[in-house]
Amino acid sequence: MKKRTVKPSTYLSPVPAVLVTCQDKGGRPNILTVAWTGVVCSDPPMVSISLRPSRYSHGIIRESGEFVVNIPPVDIVRKVDQCGIVSGKRVEKFSEAGLTPVPAEKVSPPLIDECTICLECRVREIVPLGVHDMFLGEIVATHVAEEAFDSNGAIRMEIINPLGYSAVDRSYRAMGDALGSYGYSREEKPGRR
């Protein structure tokens, strides 16, 4: 496959598109859409979110030391987009987007009821990187929608149905289709021993 060299860009795509909740000292919650996010450690379980210092929620998370990563299903993509194009400084995003706050167990910011997985996080470190600061958050509680479990207690990804974002063309993408499972490339092939 012939390649064309382009300027260094954030073309690792798609990446998860999540809704992050935070809460200021006065108890006012906010939601922001974040695509620069990912798992950074398994034990302890940790994730990262990267925010521009100019974002309203940046100061709230820096000061409170807490946030929740809410994983939205594809069917609320319009609400995810809406939370990313208006500032929480001027708009109460829960009511504006028609989303439902649910009290968290271990942190102050609320969970979002319409999201299939919610990860309560405490900030462990803030790393300035350039135009973004990366918040490393330790996951202190995980919540999964009841309907996402099968009768054996396994999580069904087709119910989670996570949303992705592509920086290449600035589009939202579905990420939930299974193509194989870990180790399937090593399974015995027909006619081979």
N, C-alpha and C positions, 0 to 999 in steps of 0.2 A: 504494500500500500504506500503510494507516494505521499510524502508529507510536505506541507508548506510551513515555514517558520514565521511566526507572528510575534508581536511584542509579548513579554511575560504577562500573563493574565490569570484570573481566577476561573479557569476552565475545568476545574474538578467539578463535574456536573452529572446528574443533579445531586444536590445535597438536601438533607432534611429541611423543611420549612416548618418552624415551630412557633407557637405563641408563648412568649415569656411573660409571666406576671410578676409584678413587684408591688410594694406598698410603702408609701411615705410615712414619716413619723406621725402625721396626723390621722393615719388610718385610711387614707384614700388610695385605692388600688389602681393600677394601670396595666395595660396589655401592650406589648410590642411584638411585631413580627420579626423573627430572626432567622436568617439562613446560614450565617456563619456559626455553626454549632457542630458538636460531635463528641463522641466518647473519647476520653483521654486516659482512663485507668480503670481496671477491673476490680482491684482490691487495694484501697477502698474504691467503691464505684464513684467515678467522677466524670463530669462532662464540662465542656467549655462553651461559652457564648462570647462572641466578639461584637463589641458595640463602639460606635464613634462617641468620643467624649461630648460632642455637641447634642447627642440624643437626650431627651428629657429623662428617660429611665436610667441612663448611665449614672447620674448623680444619686438617684434613689437607691440603686443597687449598691453603689460604692458606700453610701452612708449606712444602709440597713444591713448589708452583708448577707442578704437572702434573696432568692428568686425561685420561681417554679418554671420548669420546662414542661409545657403542655403539648402533646403530640396530636395535632388535628387530623381527622380523616379527610379524604378528598372531598366529601360532600359539603364541607363548610369552607371551601376555598375562597369564596367571595368574602366571607367574614375575616379570613386570614389576611387577604389583600387589604381590606378596609382598615384593619388594625395597623397596617404598615404604612398607610398613606396620610394619616392624620396624627397630630401630636396630642398626647395625653395631657399636655399643658393646658389645652383649650377644650378638649372633648373628654367626656366620661365614656370610655370605649366599651365597657360592658353593656351599657344601655344602647349606645350608638350602633354596635354590631349585633345586638340581640344575643349576647352570650351570658351564661349563668355562672356567677361566682359561687364557689363551694369552699367552706373553711378547710384549711390544711391542718394536718396533725402536729407538725413540728416547726413550721415557719409561719410568719405572719401573712405573706402574700397568699391570696386564694388560688385554688385550683379552678380550672374551667371545666364545667360539667360536660360540655359537648365534645371534649377531647377524650380519646380512648386510653391514653396513658399520660400520667402526670408525675413528674419527678421533682420532689421538694429538695432544694439545694441550699447549702450554706457556702458562702464564698471562702475559699481557702487562700487564694492568691489572685492578684490583679497584675497582668503583664502588659506594659505598654509596648505596642508592636509597630506603630506607624500611625496611620489614620484611624486604627481601631485599637482598643484595649481588650485583651482577652481576660475574661473572668473565669477562673477555674472553680467549679462548684462541686463540693462533695454531696452526693445524693444521700439524704438522710431518711427519706421515705419514698416509696413507689406505689402508685395507685393504678390499677388496670380495670377497665370496664368489665363488669360481671359477664356481659354477653360475649366477651372476647374469649372466654374459656370454653373448651369442649367438655364432654362428659368425663374425661380422664384428667381434667385440670390443666391441659396443655393450652397455650395461647394460640389462637387462630389468627394469623396475620391478615387473612382476608377481611376480618372484622376490624382490626387495627387500621388497615388501609391507609398507610402514611402518605403524606403529601411531600413532594420535593420541589426544589426551585433550581432552575438552570440560569446561571449568570451568563452563559453563552448567548442566549436570546431573550433573557429576562422573562422566562415563562415558568408557570407552575406545572408540575408533572405528577402523574400517579407513580408510586414506587412499590406497590404491593404485590405484583405478580411474581410467583415462585418459578424459578428456572431450574432448580436442582436443590440439593441440600448438602451440607458440609460433608466432604468425603465421597460424594457420588461419583467423581471422576475415577476413583480407584476401584469401584465395583467391578466385579468380574464381567467381562464382555462375552456375549454369546460366542460359542465355539472356541473359547480360550480358557486355558487352565492355569 
